[in-house]
Amino acid sequence: MREKLLHTPEGVRDIYGEEFITKERAERAVKECMRHYGFLQIKTPAFEYFDIFNSERGTVSQRDMYRFIDRDGETLVLRPDMTPQIARCVAKYFRDEKLPIRMFYHGNTFMNNDGYRGKLKEMTQIGAELVNEAGASADAEMIALMIDCIGSMGLKDFQIELGNADFFRGICDAVGFDADETNELRQLIETKNLFGVEELLSGKNIDEGMKELFTRLPLQFGSIDFVREMKNKTDNPRAVSALERLEQIYEKLCMYGKESYVSFDLGMLSQYDYYTGVVFKAYTYKTGEPIAAGGRYDKLLSQFGKPAPAIGIAIYTDYALAAMSRQNIIPKITRDLTLILYEEKYEDKAVKIANGFRDDSLKAVLLKKDNSLSDEQYKAYADSILAGGILYVDREDSIRILDMESQKISEKKL
């Protein structure tokens, strides 16, 4: 039992040292990018009332939430999703605001998913939400922001796949699917389960052309020309309007110079049912998980008492950094810390040197020398704390300085 307590539960982990510095630096770059677009940061609590995330909101299923009861008998959940929280905040603090609201957040979400799938149960997100803007210009701005945020972390080779939730809903309306059938079909298409789609459609009295469209939907992706061609495959007004919206977004992304990052996937759907329009995900190589995602949710805020259009993005920093590590593009850490190793009788001198470092905004660690330890052990320790050098304070009139990278020692007279 004691040994077990040294390990973390499935799906969560400790982050320390160089990995933590790398993550913190990447997250700082993303947040600064969001500030450049005029977004202001908001911090929300790690847990909320269960009703913030109930099934009516269209968020994750109840079985995927961490739920608990407080001492007053209220059902609470660790947040599985940030967007409903932001919707609550906007409805509370900006109920009468008509002009655009730009917020961004940085925090962890908690999903009680199946451990065997190897997915993280606690994951860091940095996201942005744009409220009170309904047009394609807002969609394009948020997609451009997501591209810039991913680039700010150091990733270069990635692709944004765009879809539109209304296209799927439109063709479901056209054949008369009810809510349960639509939801089942959505899950099959989202997982690219072609056989499951065929089996579901086999018992339905549907035009063969529409059957073929549904069956091929998980494979319907390509360039903007593909989107234009798809407009000839359906006459459902809702579906056609969804395709036209994608065309408009593409035209505006060309204004940002971001069109090369974009492709289209009409089979793209989301586990979040609150999305009402454009949806998108970002992928890079050497990872099977999206490194970012987002979409438009024009009806969610009305559930909190503020009818307003909205669109959001989320950067999944854990998955992005895992991809960067596998691609060997993690930026080198600057080793700007000095280990000051001193003999006991020179402690006063060592403290004065350390104070001088810190007064000059430089980093220093004081360590009294133990003669039972070797120089190699101290070098290994300096390396483990990411020190760039060791300053030896063991002489009356001079100090020695070891550069960790070159392993060369220099001497400086005092």
N, C-alpha and C positions, 0 to 999 in steps of 0.2 A: 504494500500500500504506500509506504514511504517513497519507494522508487517511482511509483506511478505519479505521485504529486510533482515530480520534477519535469513532467511532460505536459504539454498543452492538449486540450481536447481536439478531436478531429475537426479540421477546417479552420483553425486559428493558429497563429504562430507569433513568436517573439521576433522583433527586428532590432538590431543593435549594430553599433560601430559603423563601418564603412557603408553597409547597406542602408542604414538609417540616414546617414548623411546624404547619400545619393537620392533616396526617396524624398527627403526634406527639400533638397535643392530643386528637384524636378517639380514638386508641388508648389514651391515658391515661384518658379517660372510660370507655371500655369495660372496661378492667381494674379500675377503681375500682368499677364496677357489679358485676363478678364477685366482688370482695372483699366487697361488701355482702351477697352471698348465701352467704358463708362459704367461698369457694374460695381455695385457696392456690396460688401460682404455682410452676411447674416449668419448667426449661429443659432441652431435649433437644438432642443434637448435630445438625448439619446433614446428616451422612451416617451411614448404618448399614450393617450386613451386609445383603446382598441378601435373605437368607431372612426378614428381618423383613417384607418386602413381597412375598414370592413369591405365586404364583397361589393357593395354598392359603388365604391370608389373605382373599381376596376383595377386594383393593385394585385399583389401576390395572393395566393390562396392562404387560407387560415392555417393549413397544416405546415406551411413554410415559415410561419412566424414564431418567434419566441414570446410566449404569453406568460404573464404572471399576475397575481392578485396583490394589491397593496393592503395596508391594514384597515382601510376604509371599505374594502370590498369591491373596489373599482378594478376592472380588467384593463391591464396595461400591456403594451408590446414594445420590445426593442424595435426601433424603426427598421423595416425591411426596404424602405424606399423613401427617398427624400422629397419627391414632388408633392405628395399630399400634404406634407408638413409646410412646404412653401406656400401652397394654396391656402392653408389655414392662416398663415402669417399675413399674406396679402389681404385676405378677407377681414382680418382683425385690424390691421394697421393702415390699410389703404382702401377702405371700403368705398370711399367717394372719389378716389383719384381717377381721372379720365385720361391723363397723359401716360406715356410709357413708364413702366416700372422695371428696373433692371437690378436683379439680385444675384449674388453668387454665394455658394456655400462650400464648406470643406469639412467632411466628417465621415464617420464609418457607418455602414449599413450592416444589418445582421439577418442572415437567411438560414433557416433551419432546414437546409436541403439534405439530400441523401449523401452520406459521407463517402460511399463507395465511388461516387462520380468524380471525386478528386477536386471539387470546386471549393473555393474559399467560402466560409460561412460568415466571416467578418471581412469586409472589404472597404477600402478607402475610396471615396468619390470626391471629385471637385466638379461642381456643376453650376450652371447659370440658367436663369429663368427670365424670359422677357414677356411681360404681361401688358395687356391693352394694345397689342399690335396684331392685326389679323392678316395682313397681306403677305404676298410672296416675297416682298422685300425683307420682311422680318425673318422669314424662313431662311433666305439666302444669307442674311447677316449672321444668324446663329450657326449655320453650317460653316461659313467662313471663319467664325470665331473658333469653332471646334478644330478646324484644320490648323489654325495658327497656334492653338493650345498644344496640340499634339506635336507640332514642329518645335515649339519652345522647349519641349522635354529632350529633344535631340533625335527624334525619329524622323526619317526622311521618306522611307519607302512604305507608304500606307495608302489605303483606298477607302473612300466613303461610298457606301452603297445606299441608294435612296429608293424608297418605296412610298406608297400612299395607302393608308388604311382604308380610305374611302373607295379605292378601286375594288378591293375585295368585298367590302360591304355592298357596293353597287351591283356587282355581278351576283352576289347572294340574294339581294332583293329581286333581281331580274328573274330568278328561278323559283322564288317563293320559299326559301329556306327559313325555318323558324329560328329562334334565338339559340336553342340547344344544338341544332344541326350546324348553325353557323359557327358556334364556339368549338364544336368537335372538329369541323373542317379546318378551322383556323389553327388548332393545335397540330393537326396532321401536316398542314402546309408549312407551318413554322419549323417543324422537325424534318422537312423534306421527305416525308413518308409517302412515296408515290403509291405503293400498294394499298396503304390505308385509305388514301383518297379514292382510288379506283373502287375499293370495296364499299365505301360509303355511297358512292354515286351509282353503283350497280343496281340498287333497288329503287332508284328515283326515276320518275318520268320526266326526263330532261332532254332537251334538244341535243343531238349528237355533237353539234358544234360547240355548245356550252360545256358538254362533258369533256371534250378535248381541251377546252380552255382551262377548266378546273384541274384536269389531270396534269397538264403541262405547266401550271402556275408555279410549282416549286422550281421549275427550270427556266422561268421567264426573266432573263436578265440580259443586259447589254448596254449599248450607248444611247444617246438621245435619239438617234435614228430609230432604234428599236421601240422607244416610247411612242414615237410618231406613227409607226406602223401598227402598233397595238390599238390605236384609235379606230382602225377599220375592223377590229374583231368584235366590237360590242357597240350597241346603240343605246345602252342604259345611260341616262343623263348623268347620274351620280358617278359612274365609272369614267365616262368621257371627261367630266369636269376634273376628276382626280388626275387624269393623264395631262390635261391642259395645265393644271397647277404645276406638275413636274416640269413641263416645258418652260413655264414662266420662271421657276426657280433656277433652272439651268441658265437661262438668259441673264439673270441677275448675278449668278455666280461668275459668269464671264466678265462682268464689270469688275469683280474683285480679283480676277485673274486666277481663280481657283478651279476652273472647269476640268483641268487635267487630273484632279484627285477624285472625280466623281464618275460613278457608273450607276445603273438603275436595276433594281430587283423588285419586280411586281409581286413576287411571292414572299417578300419580306413582311413579316408581321411581328407583333411583340407580345410578350407575356402580360403586358399591361394593357388592359382593355380600355383605358381612358383615352388612348390616342385616337384622334378624330381625323387627322390629315396626314401630312408628310411624316414619315418615320425614316430613321437612318441609323446606320452602324458603321464604325470604322474598324478595319482589319489591317493587320500587318503579318508578315511571314514569321514562321517559327512559333506561332501560338494559335490555338483553335478557338480562343475566346475573343469577342470584340474588345477592343481597347477603349472604345467610347461609343456612346449611343445617344439618341434623343428623338424628339418628335413633338408634334403639335397636339395640344389637349384643350380644345375650346369649350368644353362643357364641365370640366372638373371644378373650376372655381365657383360655378353656380351652386354646387352642392354645399358650399360653405357660406352662401349668401351674397356672393359678388359675381354676377354674370359678367365674364370677361374672356376674351381670347388670350391664349398663352402658348408659348413654345419653349422647350428646354433642352439642354444638353447635359451629359455627364461624362467626365473623363475617369476611367477606371485605372487609377495609377498603379495598382499592384500588377495588373495584367500587362500594362504598357511597359513597366520596368522589367518584368519577366521576359518580355519579347526583346527588349533592348539588351538584356544580359545574354540571351541566346544568340543575338546578332552581333555580339562583341562590340557594341557601340556605347557602352557606359562611359561617360566622361571620367577622366582621371581625377581622383580626389587631390585637392591641394593640401599638402602636409605642412601646415603653417603653425604647428605646435612644437615647442621646444621643451625637452625634458632636462631639467636642471638637477644633476646628480652631484650631491655634495658630501664631503666628509663632515662628521659631526662638529668638529671644532671650527668649521667655516660656515656654520648655519646662518650666522648674522649676515655674512657677505652674500650668501645664496638668496636669502629673503630680500635683501636690497635689490639684487639683480632681477628677481622675479617681479618685485614691485615696479621696477623701471620698465620691464616688458609690458606689464598690464597698463601702466600709465600711458604707454604709447600704443595702446589697443592691440597689443600682441599677446599670443596665448603661451602660457608657461605652466609646467607642472613641476612642483618641488618633490624631491625624493632623496631621503638620507641613504647613503651607501651602506650596504651590508657586505662586509668583507668575505662572508661565506659564499657569496654569489659571484659568478664569473662575469667578465665583460660581455661574453656572448649572450648570457642570460639577460643582461640589461639591454643589449641591442634588440633581442627578441621582444622584450617588454616594450621598448620604444616603438618598435614596429607595430605591436598590437594596439597601441593607443594612438596610432597614426601620427607619430612625431616625425618631423622632418630632420631633426638633429638632436644630439645630446651635448649639453654644456657641462663640462666637468669642473666643479669648484673644489679642488683638492690641493691647491698650492697657495702660497702666501702672496706672490706678486704676479700671478698670471692665471688665466683660465684656458682650458683646451676645448675645442669645438669639433665634434664629429658630424660630418654631413652623411646622413643615412643613405642617400642615393649613391654617392661616389665612394663612401666608406673612407674618405680621406679626413685626417685630423689636422687642424690648424691650431696655432697657439696665439693668444693675445695677451700682451702685457697690461697690467692694471696700473 
